[in-house]
Amino acid sequence: MASAANKARVVVDKAFRIAEVDKRIYGSFIEHLGRAVYGGIYDPSHPETDSLGFREDVKQLVQELGVPIIRYPGGNFVSGYNWEDGVGPRESRPRRLELAWRTIEPNEVGTNEFMAWAKEIGSEVMMAVNLGTRGVDAARNLLEYCNHPSGSYWSDLRRSHGYDQPHKVKTWCLGNEMDGPWQIGQKTPQEYGRLAYETGKAMKLVDPDIELVSCGSSSTGMPTFPEWEAITLDHTYDVADFVSLHQYYGNRDGDSANFLARTMDMDHFIRTVISTCDYVKAKKRSKKTMYLSFDEWNVWYHSNDADTKIDPWTVGPPQLEDVYNFEDALLVGGMLITFLKHADRVKMACLAQLVNVIAPIMTETGGRSWKQTIFYPYLHASRYGRGVSLQPIVDSPKYDAQDYTDVPYLETAVVYNEEEEELTIFALNRHLEEALDVECDVRGFEGYQIAEHIVLENDDLKAVNTAAEENVKPHSRGSAALKDGFVSTRLSKASWNVIRLKKA
Ligand code: AHR
C-alpha cells in the first residue's frame, strides 16, 4: 500500500466551469523545415501517395490525431518566404536559398497544395504572413489570393492556377517570433507593432471575417519579455484577436523531477501574458478581450547537437528530428492539462511540429511511418478533451524541485462533454518512484460509469519508439473504479492517465 502521504483528493462538479474548450487548442504546425514537408507529408518517392505527391500513411496518422488546425508555412521560414514562388505551374517555380534553416527550398509544395492536403485531412489552416523581409503589400495580396472569390487580379490568378473556390483561411499570424535575433528581419517592438497594425488593418479591409494573431515573445527567456507584449499590443490591440506564445522545454541536465515540473513555468507564462493583455485593455479603456494562441509548444532538445552537423543547401535535410522518450510524453500530457486549465483564455495552441521535425509522427523518406511517444497524450487530449473544462479542486502531496517549490505530484484537468454525456479526467502522476492513490468526488454526475481508464506507463523514463518497435504505448487496464459517487484509483509512478466516465 502507498503511504498516507501519497494520497490525493479531487472534487469535480458541473458548476465549476472554466470555459468551453476551443478545439483549436489541439492544433499543430507544419513548417518548410527539415523533412516536415519534403520527405514528411510530401514524398513522391513513396509507393503510396496521392496525385499531388502527399503520403497516404501520413494523412491517416494525422487524421487519427484529429488535428483541427495546422499552422503553415512557418516558423522562421516564413520571414524570408515569397509566397508567389509557391503558386502556379510547379515546373516554373524557383529553387531558392532558404536562409532561416540554410537549405534549398524547391517550392514543389506551396499554398494551394498545402490547402488541398489540409482540406483532405479535415484541418483548418492557420496561415502566417512574412513580416520579416516583406510587409503590408505581400500580406494583403496573399489574403486576396486565398480568400477573395473572384473578379480581382489575385483571386483570378488563383482560379487560373486551378483552384476555383477560395480557400477561406480564417486565422492569420502577423509574422513569426519577430523579437528573435535569429529572425530574418527582426524588429524592435515599436517597429513590429506599427507594421503588424498596418498589415492587419489592410488585411481586415480585404476580408473582415479573418482573425489575426499578433506576435508575442519567442519564449519567457527573452530579455524583452513581457515588455514586448505590452508595447506591441499597444499598437495591435484593436486589430488583433490573439497574441502568440511559444515555449519549448528540455531535460539537458537529466533532472526528471524538475523537467516534469515545467508546467509550473508554462502556467506562469500564461498568467503573465493574460495580465499584460488585460493591462493594455485597461489602458485603452477597451471592451475587447485578447485571447492567447500558444502556437508553438513542445519538448525540444534531443536533436540540437546533431543539427550542427548538417550540410547546408540541400532539400529536406533531417533537421530537428528529436526522438522522444517516455518522460517527454509525460510532460507533453502535463502541458495539455495546462491549456485545459486556461480554457477561458487559451483558445488556440499548436504542438510544434507535426511530422519529422520535433514531431509526434516520424517517417522514413520513401519508407515506414510511426508514432513517437508524445503521439499518445496528444491523441487522448484531442479525442477526449472536447467539451467544457471544469475546475477540479485538488488536494495533492507536493515536492520541491530544482527550480520550483510546492509542485503537486498530481496534475489534473477535467472535461465534461454535455452532448456525449462523458466526463474525462486527465491525470499525470509526477512522482518518479511511487504510485499515487487518488479519490475523486464525482457525486454530481449521477448515473455515470467508468468507460475506460487509459494508462501510459513505463519503467524506463528514457524508453523510445522506433520504426521497428513501439515500446511506449497506452493500455486500458487502469484501476479506476466508481463507488457511491467517488472514483478511486492508484496511479502508477510516473504515469499519464485518462479516466473516462460515461452516463449509462
Ligand atoms: O518550431 C521550430 C522553430 O522554433 C520555429 O521555426 C520558430 O518559430 C521557433 O523558434
Residues whose N, C-alpha, C, O or C-beta is under 5 A from the ligand:
A	BS01	AHR	G75 N76 F77 E177 A352
